[in-house]
Amino acid sequence: GTLGIIYSGTVVPYSEEFKETPVGTKRCVIEDYQLSEPLTRVTLAAEWSTNYILAEAKKAGVKDIYYIDIKTVSILLGIYKHKSLIIYGD
């Protein structure tokens, strides 16, 4: 990923436990936007719950989740943050 004050972008695994993990044939992306009010730094954000992740994956036709990546884009030192969960499976 790229790191900087104005813009940074990273993709990291949600879990480090891969051990012979299959890639899968399907992919599902769940978006989350965070906006911090610059003066108070109050963050407005949705959190992902396990049930929500499973429900969204199921809607996309992913019954067996093999692994998940988290992609984060941060702008202006985190005032605006966009996270995506990228779910891989079948």
Secondary structure, 3 states (H helix, E strand, C coil): CECCCCEEEEEEECCCCCCCCCCCCEEEEEEEEEEECCCCCCEECCCCCHHHHHHHHHHCCCCCEEEEEEEEEEECCCCEEEEEEEEEEC
